[in-house]
Amino acid sequence: MVISTHDLAIAHLACEEVCLLNRRQYGFGPVDTVFTPERLRSAYGGHTLELRGDRVIVTQT
């Protein structure tokens, strides 16, 4: 099954593998390998995103 979502918390909870896209591909593979702070920062323009269970915390840098 393929799911397309902009909700990183849902993707983090519901998927075993993800593809991180924002105009280009930043990662593809297991969630813990792709949703790293470095890749999330790169994909979202300097914002810090932190996954905590079912929440995503976003801060400006």
BAFI-939701 format. One line per 8 residues: number of its first residue (from 1); their letters; for each residue z, x, y of C-alpha. Coordinates in pm, 1 decimal. Last residue first. Example, Ala and Ser with C-alpha at 12.3 -4.5 7.8 and 13.67 -1.06 7.14 Angstrom:
REM residues 2
2> sa> 714.0 1367.0 -106.0 ~ 780.0 1230.0 -450.0 $
***
This chain:
REM residues 61
61> tqtvivrd> 1362.0 1652.1 2819.3 ~ 1376.1 1272.4 2813.8 ~ 1573.5 1101.4 2538.2 ~ 1475.9 870.2 2251.9 ~ 1712.8 756.7 1974.1 ~ 1541.2 595.2 1674.4 ~ 1755.1 355.4 1473.1 ~ 1759.1 238.7 1106.9 $
53> grlelthg> 1946.6 536.9 971.4 ~ 1964.8 780.2 1258.2 ~ 1619.7 915.0 1346.2 ~ 1620.6 1139.0 1651.7 ~ 1338.5 1146.1 1902.9 ~ 1336.1 1398.3 2184.4 ~ 1067.0 1334.3 2439.8 ~ 852.3 1636.7 2519.7 $
45> gyasrlre> 519.3 1463.9 2487.1 ~ 565.6 1226.5 2194.9 ~ 373.6 1405.4 1919.7 ~ 515.5 1747.4 1998.2 ~ 873.7 1619.2 2018.0 ~ 829.4 1430.1 1688.0 ~ 686.5 1740.9 1524.1 ~ 974.2 1963.2 1641.0 $
37> ptfvtdvp> 1246.7 1707.9 1561.5 ~ 1114.2 1668.8 1205.0 ~ 962.7 1340.0 1090.9 ~ 692.3 1499.7 875.5 ~ 894.4 1682.9 609.9 ~ 1168.4 1419.7 582.6 ~ 907.3 1142.7 559.9 ~ 706.8 1307.0 281.2 $
29> gfgyqrrn> 347.1 1385.3 378.1 ~ 120.2 1390.2 680.7 ~ 178.1 1562.9 1011.5 ~ 80.0 1591.7 1374.7 ~ -254.0 1410.3 1347.1 ~ -433.8 1355.4 1675.5 ~ -432.7 1095.5 1955.3 ~ -71.1 1032.9 1860.1 $
21> llcveeca> -45.3 1027.5 1483.1 ~ 231.9 1101.7 1232.3 ~ 112.5 1013.1 881.1 ~ 392.9 901.6 653.5 ~ 508.3 933.7 293.0 ~ 795.8 765.4 108.4 ~ 791.9 466.1 337.4 ~ 1027.3 177.9 417.0 $
13> lhaialdh> 1323.4 340.0 592.3 ~ 1152.1 607.1 803.6 ~ 851.8 381.7 867.5 ~ 1084.9 107.3 988.0 ~ 1268.3 351.5 1215.4 ~ 939.4 493.4 1342.9 ~ 822.4 154.6 1469.1 ~ 460.9 202.3 1577.9 $
5> tsivm> 342.1 57.4 1250.0 ~ 46.4 67.8 1010.8 ~ 139.8 11.5 648.2 ~ -75.9 118.8 353.2 ~ 0.0 0.0 0.0 $
***
